[in-house]
Amino acid sequence: MMEWEGVREFLKGMVKPLAATSVVLMAVLLSYIQKLGLESEMVYSMLRAFIQLSLIGFVLQFIFTQNSTVWIVLAYLFMVSVAGYTAGQRAKHVPKGKYVAGASILAGTCITMLLLVILNVFPFTPRYIIPVAGMMVGNAMTVTGVTMKRLRDDIKMQQNLVETALALGATPRQATIQQVKRSLVIALSPVLDNAKTVGLISLPGAMTGMIMGGASPLEAIQLQIVVMNMLIGASTVSCIFSTYLCWPAFFTNAYQLHTKVFSSD
């Protein structure tokens, strides 16, 4: 009875989200009028998000009631796996890019989360760890994919400079240090810009959710500061890890560029 009661409450609460789809229908209509050809993709994206979020709501409800470390770890590893695959798709020309991205995201988010738990910023419970891990993994996925793609593209564009440095006795790290720095700066700039303008241009999701849920704006600000700090930390660690893991795939044992890696577009 309790389970069916929860389902009924869920369906009752979905009235407003369904009403909000009218905004998407407006976007579909505008796309049709402007002949953008995005109508089917918009509808598909909306339906997919609706189904995914509905399912994940029930999954999280189950995990929260279990309050088990095993479920926390499984949920976290699932998020990292999906994020690694997605970031690897962005950097599809990087050899073993999905594994590199997954390992980098795992390292960055795990280190950051461990520090937060040790410092007692968040208790190690599903209700806190899973949402926080989701935010970190999502941001780390984006910046890691950009870092890997940009690094590979920059080395390809400046291949002659890199090969000249290698010929003069430079190590792979020394020969590509400028490309690494540039890829890291480009990938992390949106995260840092967002931190600079948070609260001035937009109210982030975590803060907005707490305020709409009835929490004090001061409490929401405290949480958002923690969120911004952890996103910068996890993103930075993940980016740097990805550059170190990319190097072996870009060079041979004789410190030469792998021609196959940079021959495809």
C-alpha positions in Angstrom: 0.0 0.0 0.0 2.8 2.4 0.9 4.5 1.8 -2.5 1.3 2.4 -4.5 0.7 5.5 -2.4 4.1 6.8 -3.4 3.3 6.1 -7.1 0.1 8.0 -6.8 1.9 11.0 -5.2 4.5 10.9 -7.9 1.9 10.9 -10.7 0.0 13.7 -9.0 3.2 15.7 -8.8 3.9 15.2 -12.5 1.0 17.6 -13.4 3.2 20.7 -13.3 6.2 19.1 -15.2 3.8 18.0 -17.9 2.3 21.5 -18.1 5.9 22.8 -18.5 6.3 20.8 -21.7 4.3 23.6 -23.4 7.5 25.6 -23.4 9.2 22.8 -25.4 6.3 22.7 -27.8 6.8 26.4 -28.4 10.4 25.7 -29.2 9.4 22.9 -31.6 6.9 25.3 -33.3 9.6 28.0 -33.7 12.0 25.4 -35.1 9.4 24.4 -37.6 8.7 28.0 -38.6 12.4 28.8 -39.0 13.0 25.5 -40.8 15.8 24.5 -38.4 15.0 20.8 -38.7 15.4 20.3 -34.9 11.8 19.3 -34.2 12.2 15.6 -33.9 15.4 16.0 -31.9 13.7 18.4 -29.5 10.8 16.0 -28.9 13.2 13.1 -28.5 15.3 15.0 -26.0 12.3 16.0 -24.0 10.9 12.5 -23.9 14.2 10.9 -23.0 14.8 13.4 -20.2 11.3 12.8 -18.9 11.7 9.0 -18.9 15.3 9.1 -17.5 14.5 11.5 -14.7 11.3 9.6 -13.8 13.2 6.3 -13.6 16.1 7.8 -11.7 13.7 9.3 -9.2 12.4 5.8 -8.2 16.0 4.4 -8.2 17.2 7.2 -5.8 14.1 6.7 -3.6 15.1 3.0 -3.3 18.8 3.8 -2.6 17.9 6.4 0.0 15.7 4.0 1.9 18.5 1.3 1.9 21.1 3.7 3.2 23.9 1.3 2.2 27.5 2.0 1.3 27.3 -0.6 -1.5 24.5 1.2 -3.3 26.5 4.5 -3.0 29.5 2.9 -4.6 27.5 1.3 -7.3 25.6 4.5 -8.2 28.9 6.4 -8.2 30.7 3.9 -10.5 27.7 3.9 -12.9 27.8 7.7 -13.2 31.6 7.6 -13.8 31.2 4.9 -16.4 28.6 6.8 -18.4 30.6 10.0 -18.0 33.8 8.4 -19.2 32.1 6.9 -22.2 30.5 10.3 -23.1 33.8 12.2 -22.7 35.6 9.6 -24.7 33.1 10.1 -27.5 34.0 13.8 -27.6 37.7 12.9 -27.8 37.1 9.9 -30.1 40.5 10.3 -31.9 42.4 9.8 -28.6 43.4 6.1 -28.3 41.5 4.4 -25.5 39.9 7.8 -24.9 36.9 6.3 -23.0 39.2 4.6 -20.5 41.4 7.6 -20.1 38.4 9.8 -19.5 36.8 7.4 -17.1 40.0 7.0 -15.0 40.5 10.8 -15.0 37.0 11.5 -13.9 37.2 8.7 -11.2 40.4 10.1 -9.8 39.3 13.8 -9.8 35.9 13.2 -8.2 37.1 10.5 -5.8 39.9 12.6 -4.4 37.6 15.6 -4.0 34.8 13.6 -2.4 37.2 12.0 0.0 38.5 15.4 1.2 34.9 16.7 1.6 34.0 13.6 3.7 37.2 13.8 5.8 36.6 17.4 6.5 33.0 16.6 7.5 31.5 18.9 4.8 29.1 16.2 3.8 28.1 13.1 5.7 28.7 9.8 4.0 25.0 9.0 3.3 23.3 8.4 -0.1 21.1 11.5 0.3 24.2 13.7 0.2 26.9 11.8 -1.6 25.0 10.7 -4.7 23.7 14.2 -5.7 27.1 15.8 -4.9 28.9 13.1 -6.8 26.6 13.6 -9.8 27.4 17.3 -10.0 31.1 16.7 -9.8 31.1 13.8 -12.3 29.0 15.9 -14.8 31.4 18.8 -14.7 34.5 16.6 -14.8 33.0 14.8 -17.8 32.7 18.1 -19.8 36.1 19.5 -19.0 37.9 16.2 -19.4 36.4 15.7 -22.9 37.4 19.2 -23.9 40.9 18.8 -22.5 41.6 15.5 -24.4 40.2 16.7 -27.7 41.9 20.1 -27.5 45.3 18.5 -26.6 45.2 16.1 -29.4 44.1 18.8 -31.9 46.8 21.2 -30.8 49.5 18.7 -31.1 48.3 17.8 -34.6 48.3 21.5 -35.6 51.8 22.0 -34.2 53.2 18.7 -35.1 56.3 20.1 -36.7 57.2 22.1 -33.6 56.7 19.1 -31.3 58.8 16.8 -33.6 61.5 19.5 -33.7 61.6 19.6 -29.9 61.7 15.8 -29.7 64.6 15.8 -32.2 66.5 18.2 -30.0 66.3 15.9 -27.0 63.1 17.1 -25.3 60.9 14.6 -23.5 57.3 14.2 -24.6 56.2 16.3 -21.6 58.7 19.1 -22.4 57.8 19.0 -26.1 54.0 19.4 -25.5 54.0 21.5 -22.3 52.5 24.5 -24.1 49.8 22.5 -25.8 48.9 20.9 -22.4 48.7 24.3 -20.7 46.5 25.7 -23.5 44.1 22.7 -23.4 43.8 23.0 -19.6 43.1 26.7 -19.7 40.5 26.4 -22.4 38.7 23.5 -20.6 38.7 25.1 -17.2 37.9 28.7 -18.3 34.1 28.1 -18.3 34.2 26.6 -14.8 36.2 29.5 -13.5 34.0 32.1 -15.3 30.9 30.5 -13.8 32.4 30.8 -10.3 33.2 34.5 -11.0 29.7 35.4 -12.0 27.7 33.0 -9.8 24.8 34.9 -8.1 25.3 38.0 -10.3 24.0 36.6 -13.6 22.2 33.4 -12.6 21.3 31.4 -9.5 22.8 27.9 -9.8 20.6 24.8 -9.6 21.5 23.7 -6.1 20.9 27.2 -4.7 17.6 27.6 -6.7 16.4 24.2 -5.6 16.9 25.0 -1.9 15.3 28.4 -2.1 12.2 27.0 -4.0 12.1 24.2 -1.5 11.7 26.7 1.3 15.2 26.9 2.7 16.7 30.2 3.8 18.7 32.1 1.1 21.6 32.2 3.5 21.6 28.4 3.8 21.4 28.1 0.1 24.4 30.4 -0.4 26.4 28.3 2.0 25.7 25.1 0.1 26.4 26.8 -3.3 29.8 28.0 -2.1 30.7 24.4 -1.2 29.4 23.2 -4.6 31.4 25.7 -6.6 34.6 24.9 -4.6 34.2 21.1 -5.2 33.4 21.6 -8.9 36.6 23.6 -9.4 38.7 21.0 -7.5 37.3 17.9 -9.2 37.4 19.5 -12.7 41.0 20.6 -12.2 42.2 17.2 -10.9 40.4 15.3 -13.7 41.8 17.6 -16.4 45.4 17.2 -15.3 45.0 13.5 -14.9 43.7 13.2 -18.4 46.7 14.9 -19.9 49.1 12.6 -18.1 47.2 9.6 -19.2 47.0 10.8 -22.8 50.8 11.1 -23.3 51.6 7.4 -23.6 49.0 7.1 -26.4 50.5 10.1 -28.3 54.1 8.9 -28.3 56.1 5.7 -29.1 58.6 4.2 -26.8 61.3 6.0 -28.9 59.7 9.4 -28.1 58.2 9.8 -31.5 54.7 10.9 -32.3 52.3 8.1 -33.2 51.4 9.0 -36.8 48.2 7.0 -36.8 46.8 9.1 -33.9 47.2 12.4 -35.7 46.5 11.2 -39.3 42.7 10.9 -38.9 40.3 13.8 -38.6 
